[in-house]
């Protein structure tokens, strides 16, 4: 069994990018039926086994041979044709990809132990359910998933599940990777993603961006539904902690952008001393500066008072005074819709949502470091610029943010270093806000922090700003649990710990389909909860 898993992964990772979707599917079928063993090719019988008609089967086998993926030979005595995988060529491609000696066993062990958190779900697709997917209308036996999911959609799903973390979240599947791993065109991939949304297998897709001065990568975020029936007995369940926000609500990055926009508007009133500037602004626009960045006062430490709303705004104003011409600040301003500018048209809202997603994922990762979640509850500051600077290599901030020039050997002048420090400080402020607005109420709700199970803030699309959700994996559950915190009463409570627990609603049953869509836990296209539905009669032929 393990040998077959190895072959499935080799085929997924190192198949030529020019291989057609049909050839990839036949390759998976060969592995599923014969592994690495040679088999006799009796055209009529083999065509029936592989659900291809004879002519298409031979054409596809020839394609696999041309791409040095299989070896075909004819026995001199019997005249029979034989086929087997060209496993050696997978090793050659692995060496080319890694630019060093490729040790298959070592690679496989690392992948299974560290780089494939959802391996049970991946192998369930490529092995257990491989013959359930619809291929074409001439199949001898009608597959279980006919009219629901075809093999091309399954290929896309395999890529997503292969690169997802334990929560079903991935930002590693841009359009180029999906094309290279499936052989599908861009339009075909988007059709497959639409089908996955309709079936509720993809919970969320957050658009990528190519126009951001802050976020370097353009890959979208995907969130998969791990409790869907497609996974059978390998499905995973957990607790969904949903926070409902007052209206209108904004992402934390938009809240900061709105304040910077105000600073720009009243630039002439801002002096060098940010304390004087803040005192002047609070007299002129007290209402506009009162929008709560946090739903509670952020703890500073045991000996000093908590950071108030005024402290946060004053510190941000200090940053603005220091780097008011910086490209980062200008992008933050672009996240705020104005009367003359639509965010939907220029893609700024996509950049905003994508940046928010990265911040929320880093916030979750940081909360695991040295039990920071416990410090958050006992009254210590959750994150400062020094902390995030130390964790830069762990979080690979330089891979995503324009914090440093790509050339490490290039000398950096004083202004660049100053901007770098302020950028890190700004990221630290944003993560602090996210931690206190989202993680704090979730952690307060937990009865036993010492046995806290893995959790993550789920990415949200740009259209979803009414709710946020934290997903906690729980392998002991046989069904998902849902909890809702109504945070629409935007008031600072004296006894917050008690108040939060009192205001949490527990669902006796699963929320309705519409509620899950409202929460952002299913896309608007979804037609059912955790079940496959018949969408339309398929008339797809092999291409």
C-alpha positions as CSV (number, residue, x, y, z in Angstrom):
1,X,0.0,0.0,0.0
2,X,2.8,2.4,0.9
3,X,4.6,1.7,-2.4
4,X,1.4,2.8,-4.2
5,X,1.2,6.0,-2.2
6,X,4.8,6.8,-3.2
7,X,3.9,6.3,-6.8
8,X,0.8,8.5,-6.5
9,X,3.0,11.3,-5.0
10,X,5.7,10.9,-7.6
11,X,3.1,11.1,-10.4
12,X,1.6,14.2,-8.8
13,X,4.9,16.0,-8.1
14,X,7.0,15.1,-11.2
15,X,4.7,14.5,-14.1
16,X,5.7,16.7,-17.1
17,X,3.7,20.0,-17.2
18,X,2.7,19.4,-20.8
19,X,0.9,16.1,-20.0
20,X,-2.8,16.3,-20.8
21,X,-5.5,15.9,-18.1
22,X,-6.6,12.6,-19.7
23,X,-3.1,11.2,-19.6
24,X,-2.7,12.2,-16.0
25,X,-5.9,10.4,-15.1
26,X,-4.9,7.3,-17.0
27,X,-1.5,7.4,-15.1
28,X,-3.4,7.5,-11.8
29,X,-5.5,4.5,-12.9
30,X,-2.4,2.5,-13.8
31,X,-0.9,3.2,-10.4
32,X,-4.1,2.3,-8.6
33,X,-4.6,-1.0,-10.4
34,X,-1.0,-2.2,-11.0
35,X,1.4,0.0,-9.0
36,X,4.9,-0.3,-10.4
37,X,4.2,-3.8,-11.8
38,X,4.3,-4.6,-15.5
39,X,0.9,-5.6,-16.9
40,X,-0.3,-7.2,-20.2
41,X,-2.2,-4.8,-22.4
42,X,-5.2,-6.6,-23.9
43,X,-6.8,-3.7,-25.7
44,X,-10.5,-4.5,-25.3
45,X,-10.3,-5.7,-21.7
46,X,-7.8,-2.9,-20.6
47,X,-10.0,-0.2,-22.2
48,X,-12.9,-1.4,-20.2
49,X,-10.9,-1.4,-16.9
50,X,-9.7,2.1,-17.6
51,X,-13.1,3.4,-18.8
52,X,-11.5,4.5,-22.2
53,X,-12.6,3.4,-25.6
54,X,-9.8,1.4,-27.4
55,X,-8.6,4.2,-29.7
56,X,-8.5,6.8,-27.0
57,X,-6.6,4.4,-24.7
58,X,-3.9,3.7,-27.2
59,X,-3.5,7.4,-28.0
60,X,-3.2,8.3,-24.3
61,X,-0.7,5.5,-23.7
62,X,1.4,6.8,-26.6
63,X,1.3,10.3,-25.0
64,X,2.5,8.8,-21.7
65,X,5.3,7.0,-23.5
66,X,6.3,10.1,-25.4
67,X,6.6,12.0,-22.1
68,X,8.8,9.1,-20.7
69,X,6.3,8.3,-18.1
70,X,5.6,4.7,-19.1
71,X,7.4,2.0,-21.0
72,X,5.6,-0.1,-23.6
73,X,7.1,-3.2,-25.1
74,X,6.0,-6.2,-27.2
75,X,7.0,-9.7,-26.2
76,X,8.8,-11.4,-29.1
77,X,7.4,-14.8,-28.5
78,X,3.8,-14.2,-27.7
79,X,3.4,-10.8,-29.5
80,X,1.6,-9.5,-26.5
81,X,2.0,-5.8,-25.4
82,X,3.2,-4.9,-21.9
83,X,3.2,-1.6,-20.0
84,X,4.9,-0.4,-16.8
85,X,5.7,2.9,-15.2
86,X,9.1,4.5,-15.9
87,X,9.9,5.0,-12.2
88,X,13.5,5.9,-13.0
89,X,12.4,8.9,-15.0
90,X,10.5,10.3,-12.0
91,X,13.8,10.2,-10.1
92,X,15.5,12.0,-12.9
93,X,12.9,14.7,-12.8
94,X,13.2,14.9,-9.1
95,X,16.9,15.5,-9.4
96,X,16.3,18.3,-11.9
97,X,13.8,19.9,-9.7
98,X,15.9,19.8,-6.6
99,X,19.2,20.5,-8.5
100,X,20.8,17.7,-6.4
101,X,20.8,14.0,-5.9
102,X,17.2,12.9,-5.4
103,X,16.7,10.3,-2.7
104,X,13.2,9.0,-3.2
105,X,12.8,7.3,0.1
106,X,14.1,10.3,2.0
107,X,11.8,12.6,0.0
108,X,8.8,10.4,0.6
109,X,9.5,10.2,4.3
110,X,9.8,14.0,4.7
111,X,6.6,14.5,2.7
112,X,4.6,12.0,4.7
113,X,5.8,13.2,8.1
114,X,5.9,17.0,7.5
115,X,4.7,18.3,4.2
116,X,1.4,16.5,3.7
117,X,-0.9,17.2,6.7
118,X,-4.0,15.9,4.9
119,X,-2.4,12.8,3.4
120,X,-5.4,10.6,4.4
121,X,-7.7,12.8,2.4
122,X,-5.3,13.0,-0.5
123,X,-4.9,9.3,-0.8
124,X,-8.7,8.8,-0.3
125,X,-9.2,10.8,-3.5
126,X,-6.4,9.2,-5.7
127,X,-6.9,5.7,-4.4
128,X,-10.3,4.9,-2.8
129,X,-12.5,7.2,-4.9
130,X,-10.6,7.2,-8.2
131,X,-13.2,5.2,-10.1
132,X,-16.1,7.2,-8.7
133,X,-15.4,10.3,-10.9
134,X,-17.1,10.9,-14.2
135,X,-14.8,10.6,-17.2
136,X,-17.0,10.5,-20.3
137,X,-20.4,9.4,-21.5
138,X,-19.2,6.1,-23.0
139,X,-18.1,4.6,-19.7
140,X,-19.3,1.0,-19.4
141,X,-20.5,1.5,-15.8
142,X,-22.0,4.7,-14.7
143,X,-19.8,6.2,-12.0
144,X,-21.2,7.1,-8.6
145,X,-20.3,10.8,-9.0
146,X,-21.7,11.2,-12.5
147,X,-23.4,14.6,-12.9
148,X,-21.7,15.8,-9.7
149,X,-17.9,15.8,-10.1
150,X,-15.8,14.9,-13.2
151,X,-12.2,13.8,-13.3
152,X,-10.9,17.3,-14.3
153,X,-12.5,18.8,-11.2
154,X,-11.0,15.9,-9.1
155,X,-7.5,16.8,-10.5
156,X,-7.9,20.4,-9.3
157,X,-9.1,19.2,-5.9
158,X,-6.1,16.8,-5.6
159,X,-3.7,19.8,-6.0
160,X,-5.6,21.9,-3.4
161,X,-5.7,19.1,-0.8
162,X,-2.0,18.2,-1.5
163,X,-0.9,21.7,-0.6
164,X,-3.4,22.5,2.3
165,X,-2.4,22.7,5.9
166,X,-4.3,20.7,8.6
167,X,-7.1,23.3,8.6
168,X,-7.7,22.9,4.8
169,X,-6.1,26.3,4.1
170,X,-3.7,26.9,1.3
171,X,-2.2,29.9,-0.5
172,X,0.2,27.8,-2.6
173,X,-2.1,27.1,-5.5
174,X,-1.9,29.9,-8.0
175,X,-3.1,29.5,-11.5
176,X,0.3,28.5,-12.8
177,X,0.7,25.7,-10.3
178,X,-2.9,24.4,-11.0
179,X,-2.2,24.5,-14.8
180,X,1.1,22.6,-14.4
181,X,-0.3,20.0,-12.0
182,X,-3.5,19.3,-14.0
183,X,-2.8,20.1,-17.6
184,X,-6.0,22.2,-17.7
185,X,-6.4,25.6,-19.3
186,X,-7.1,28.7,-17.1
187,X,-10.8,28.7,-18.1
188,X,-11.2,25.0,-17.4
189,X,-9.6,25.5,-14.0
190,X,-12.0,28.2,-13.1
191,X,-14.9,26.0,-14.2
192,X,-13.7,23.3,-11.9
193,X,-13.3,25.7,-9.0
194,X,-16.9,26.8,-9.6
195,X,-18.1,23.2,-9.4
196,X,-16.2,22.7,-6.1
197,X,-17.9,25.8,-4.8
198,X,-21.3,24.6,-5.9
199,X,-20.8,21.3,-4.1
200,X,-19.6,23.1,-1.0
201,X,-16.1,21.4,-1.1
202,X,-14.4,24.8,-1.3
203,X,-15.6,26.9,1.6
204,X,-13.8,30.1,0.5
205,X,-11.6,31.5,-2.2
206,X,-9.9,34.8,-1.5
207,X,-8.7,36.5,-4.8
208,X,-5.0,37.0,-5.4
209,X,-3.6,40.3,-6.4
210,X,-0.9,41.7,-8.8
211,X,-1.1,45.4,-7.9
212,X,0.0,45.5,-4.3
213,X,3.0,47.4,-2.9
214,X,2.8,45.4,0.3
215,X,1.9,41.8,-0.7
216,X,4.4,40.4,-3.1
217,X,2.8,37.1,-4.0
218,X,-0.4,37.0,-6.0
219,X,-1.7,33.5,-5.1
220,X,-5.3,33.3,-3.8
221,X,-6.3,31.6,-0.5
222,X,-8.5,28.5,-0.6
223,X,-10.3,27.0,2.4
224,X,-11.5,23.4,1.9
225,X,-14.4,21.8,3.6
226,X,-12.8,18.9,5.5
227,X,-16.2,17.5,6.7
228,X,-17.7,17.0,3.3
229,X,-19.0,13.6,2.3
230,X,-16.4,13.5,-0.5
231,X,-13.9,12.4,2.1
232,X,-15.9,9.5,3.4
233,X,-14.6,8.1,6.7
234,X,-11.5,10.3,6.4
235,X,-13.5,13.5,7.0
236,X,-12.3,15.8,9.7
237,X,-14.4,17.8,12.1
238,X,-14.0,20.6,14.6
239,X,-15.4,23.6,16.3
240,X,-16.3,26.8,14.5
241,X,-16.1,29.9,16.6
242,X,-17.9,32.7,14.7
243,X,-17.8,36.4,15.7
244,X,-20.6,38.7,14.5
245,X,-19.5,42.3,14.1
246,X,-21.5,45.6,14.3
247,X,-22.4,47.3,11.0
248,X,-20.6,48.8,9.2
249,X,-17.5,46.7,9.9
250,X,-14.1,46.9,8.3
251,X,-11.0,44.7,8.2
252,X,-8.3,45.8,10.7
253,X,-6.2,47.0,7.7
254,X,-9.1,49.2,6.6
255,X,-9.5,50.7,10.0
256,X,-5.8,51.7,9.9
257,X,-6.3,52.9,6.3
258,X,-9.2,55.1,7.4
259,X,-7.2,56.8,10.1
260,X,-4.2,57.4,7.7
261,X,-6.7,58.9,5.3
262,X,-7.8,61.3,8.0
263,X,-4.2,62.2,8.7
264,X,-3.8,62.9,5.0
265,X,-6.9,65.1,4.9
266,X,-5.7,67.2,7.9
267,X,-2.1,67.1,7.0
268,X,-1.6,70.9,7.6
269,X,-2.7,70.5,11.2
270,X,-0.2,67.8,11.9
271,X,3.0,69.1,13.5
272,X,6.3,67.3,14.2
273,X,5.2,66.5,17.7
274,X,2.5,63.8,17.4
275,X,1.1,64.5,20.9
276,X,0.3,68.1,19.9
277,X,-1.0,67.0,16.5
278,X,-3.3,64.4,18.2
279,X,-4.7,66.9,20.7
280,X,-5.5,69.2,17.7
281,X,-7.2,66.5,15.7
282,X,-9.2,65.2,18.6
283,X,-10.8,68.6,19.0
284,X,-11.6,68.9,15.3
285,X,-12.8,65.4,14.5
286,X,-13.6,63.5,17.8
287,X,-16.3,61.3,16.2
288,X,-14.1,60.2,13.3
289,X,-11.2,59.2,15.7
290,X,-13.5,57.3,18.0
291,X,-14.0,54.2,15.8
292,X,-12.7,51.4,18.0
293,X,-9.6,49.7,16.6
294,X,-10.1,47.1,19.3
295,X,-13.2,45.8,21.0
296,X,-11.3,45.9,24.3
297,X,-8.4,48.0,25.7
298,X,-5.2,46.2,24.8
299,X,-3.2,45.1,27.9
300,X,0.3,46.6,28.1
301,X,1.8,45.1,31.2
302,X,1.1,44.6,34.9
303,X,2.5,47.9,36.1
304,X,1.2,50.3,33.5
305,X,-2.4,51.1,32.4
306,X,-3.9,49.5,29.3
307,X,-3.4,51.0,25.9
308,X,-6.5,53.0,25.1
309,X,-8.1,53.9,21.8
310,X,-6.3,57.3,22.0
311,X,-3.0,55.6,22.7
312,X,-3.3,53.5,19.5
313,X,-4.3,56.4,17.3
314,X,-1.6,58.6,18.8
315,X,1.1,55.9,18.1
316,X,-0.2,55.5,14.6
317,X,0.0,59.3,14.1
318,X,3.6,59.2,15.3
319,X,4.3,56.7,12.6
320,X,2.6,58.8,10.0
321,X,4.7,61.9,11.0
322,X,7.8,59.8,10.5
323,X,7.0,58.2,7.1
324,X,4.0,60.1,5.7
325,X,5.3,59.7,2.0
326,X,5.8,56.0,2.3
327,X,4.3,53.7,-0.3
328,X,2.9,51.4,2.4
329,X,0.8,54.2,3.9
330,X,-0.5,55.2,0.5
331,X,-1.7,51.6,-0.2
332,X,-3.5,51.6,3.2
333,X,-5.3,54.7,2.1
334,X,-6.3,53.0,-1.1
335,X,-8.1,50.3,1.0
336,X,-10.7,52.8,2.0
337,X,-13.5,53.4,-0.5
338,X,-14.2,57.1,-1.3
339,X,-17.0,58.8,-3.1
340,X,-14.9,59.1,-6.3
341,X,-13.2,55.7,-6.2
342,X,-14.6,52.2,-6.3
343,X,-12.5,49.6,-4.7
344,X,-14.1,46.9,-6.8
345,X,-12.9,48.5,-10.0
346,X,-9.2,49.0,-9.2
347,X,-8.6,45.8,-7.2
348,X,-7.7,47.6,-4.0
349,X,-10.2,45.6,-2.1
350,X,-8.7,42.4,-3.3
351,X,-5.2,43.5,-2.1
352,X,-6.8,44.6,1.2
353,X,-8.5,41.2,1.8
354,X,-5.4,39.3,0.8
355,X,-3.1,41.3,3.2
356,X,-5.7,40.8,6.0
357,X,-5.6,37.0,5.3
358,X,-1.8,36.9,5.6
359,X,-1.9,38.9,8.8
360,X,-4.5,36.6,10.3
361,X,-2.5,33.5,9.5
362,X,0.7,35.0,11.0
363,X,-1.3,36.0,14.0
364,X,-2.4,32.4,14.5
365,X,1.2,31.1,14.1
366,X,2.5,33.7,16.6
367,X,-0.1,32.8,19.2
368,X,1.5,29.3,19.4
369,X,5.0,30.6,20.2
370,X,5.8,30.2,23.9
371,X,2.1,30.1,24.7
372,X,1.4,33.7,23.8
373,X,-2.3,33.0,24.0
374,X,-1.9,32.7,27.8
375,X,-0.1,36.0,28.0
376,X,-2.9,37.6,26.0
377,X,-5.4,36.6,28.7
378,X,-3.4,37.6,31.8
379,X,-2.7,41.1,30.7
380,X,0.6,41.3,28.9
381,X,1.0,42.9,25.5
382,X,0.4,40.3,22.8
383,X,2.9,41.5,20.2
384,X,5.5,44.2,19.7
385,X,7.8,45.2,16.9
386,X,10.8,43.5,18.5
387,X,8.9,40.2,18.7
388,X,7.9,40.2,15.1
389,X,11.4,41.2,14.0
390,X,12.8,38.1,15.8
391,X,10.2,35.9,14.2
392,X,10.8,37.3,10.7
393,X,12.7,34.2,9.5
394,X,10.1,31.8,11.0
395,X,7.2,33.6,9.3
396,X,9.2,34.3,6.1
397,X,7.9,37.8,6.1
398,X,10.4,38.7,3.4
399,X,8.8,36.2,1.1
400,X,5.5,38.1,1.3
401,X,6.2,41.7,2.2
402,X,8.5,44.4,0.8
403,X,10.4,44.7,4.0
404,X,13.9,44.2,2.6
405,X,15.5,44.4,-0.8
406,X,15.8,41.0,-2.4
407,X,19.5,41.4,-2.7
408,X,20.8,40.7,0.9
409,X,24.3,42.0,0.0
410,X,23.1,45.4,-1.0
411,X,23.9,48.1,1.4
412,X,20.8,49.7,3.1
413,X,20.9,53.4,3.9
414,X,19.5,55.0,7.0
415,X,16.2,55.9,5.4
416,X,15.6,52.4,4.2
417,X,16.4,51.0,7.7
418,X,14.0,53.5,9.3
419,X,11.2,52.5,6.9
420,X,11.9,48.8,7.6
421,X,11.5,49.4,11.3
422,X,8.3,51.3,10.8
423,X,6.9,48.6,8.5
424,X,7.6,46.0,11.1
425,X,6.0,48.1,13.8
426,X,2.9,48.6,11.6
427,X,2.6,44.8,11.0
428,X,3.0,44.3,14.7
429,X,0.2,46.8,15.5
430,X,-2.1,45.1,13.0
431,X,-1.4,41.6,14.3
432,X,-2.0,43.0,17.9
433,X,-5.4,44.3,16.8
434,X,-6.3,41.0,15.1
435,X,-5.2,39.0,18.2
436,X,-7.3,41.1,20.5
437,X,-10.4,41.4,18.3
438,X,-10.5,37.8,17.2
439,X,-8.3,35.5,19.2
440,X,-9.1,37.0,22.6
441,X,-12.8,36.2,22.7
442,X,-12.1,32.7,21.3
443,X,-9.5,32.0,24.0
444,X,-11.7,33.4,26.8
445,X,-14.3,30.8,25.7
446,X,-12.0,27.9,26.2
447,X,-12.2,26.0,29.5
448,X,-8.8,24.4,29.4
449,X,-6.0,26.3,27.6
450,X,-3.4,23.6,28.6
451,X,-5.2,21.1,26.3
452,X,-6.0,23.6,23.6
453,X,-6.3,21.9,20.2
454,X,-4.8,23.4,17.0
455,X,-6.8,26.4,15.7
456,X,-6.7,29.0,12.9
457,X,-8.5,32.1,11.7
458,X,-10.2,31.2,8.5
459,X,-9.4,33.4,5.5
460,X,-12.3,35.7,4.4
461,X,-13.1,37.1,1.0
462,X,-13.4,40.8,0.4
463,X,-17.2,40.5,0.4
464,X,-17.3,38.9,3.9
465,X,-16.9,41.6,6.5
466,X,-19.9,40.8,8.8
467,X,-18.3,37.8,10.4
468,X,-15.0,36.2,11.2
469,X,-14.4,32.6,12.1
470,X,-11.8,30.5,14.0
471,X,-11.7,26.8,13.3
472,X,-10.3,24.4,15.9
473,X,-9.6,20.8,14.7
474,X,-11.0,18.2,17.1
475,X,-10.3,14.5,16.1
476,X,-12.7,13.3,18.8
477,X,-15.8,14.8,17.1
478,X,-18.0,13.0,14.6
479,X,-19.8,16.2,13.6
480,X,-18.9,19.9,13.5
481,X,-19.9,22.2,16.4
482,X,-20.7,25.9,15.9
483,X,-20.6,28.8,18.4
484,X,-21.6,32.4,17.7
485,X,-20.5,35.5,19.6
486,X,-22.7,38.5,18.9
487,X,-20.3,41.4,19.1
488,X,-22.7,43.9,17.6
489,X,-23.0,45.9,20.8
490,X,-19.7,47.8,20.5
491,X,-19.2,48.7,24.1
492,X,-16.3,48.2,26.5
493,X,-17.5,45.8,29.2
494,X,-16.1,45.9,32.7
495,X,-16.2,42.1,33.2
496,X,-15.4,41.1,29.6
497,X,-14.5,37.4,30.4
498,X,-17.9,36.8,31.9
499,X,-19.7,38.9,29.3
500,X,-18.2,37.1,26.4
501,X,-19.2,33.7,27.7
502,X,-22.7,34.9,28.4
503,X,-23.1,36.2,24.9
504,X,-22.0,33.1,23.0
505,X,-24.8,31.1,21.3
506,X,-24.2,27.4,20.8
507,X,-26.0,25.7,17.9
508,X,-27.8,22.5,18.8
509,X,-27.8,21.5,15.2
510,X,-25.8,22.6,12.2
511,X,-26.7,26.1,11.0
512,X,-28.8,26.3,7.8
513,X,-27.3,26.6,4.4
514,X,-28.1,30.3,4.3
515,X,-26.6,30.9,7.7
516,X,-23.3,29.1,6.7
517,X,-23.2,31.4,3.6
518,X,-23.8,34.4,5.7
519,X,-21.0,33.3,8.1
520,X,-18.6,32.9,5.1
521,X,-18.3,29.2,5.8
522,X,-19.8,28.3,2.4
523,X,-19.7,30.2,-0.9
524,X,-22.9,31.8,-2.3
525,X,-22.8,29.2,-5.1
526,X,-23.1,26.2,-2.7
527,X,-26.1,24.1,-3.1
528,X,-25.9,21.8,0.0
529,X,-24.3,21.3,3.3
530,X,-21.5,18.6,3.2
531,X,-23.3,16.6,0.6
532,X,-22.8,16.1,-3.2
533,X,-25.7,17.2,-5.4
534,X,-26.6,16.6,-9.0
535,X,-25.8,19.8,-10.9
536,X,-26.5,19.1,-14.5
537,X,-26.4,16.2,-16.9
538,X,-22.8,16.1,-18.1
539,X,-22.1,15.8,-21.8
540,X,-18.3,16.2,-21.5
541,X,-16.2,14.2,-23.8
542,X,-12.6,13.4,-23.5
543,X,-10.2,16.1,-24.7
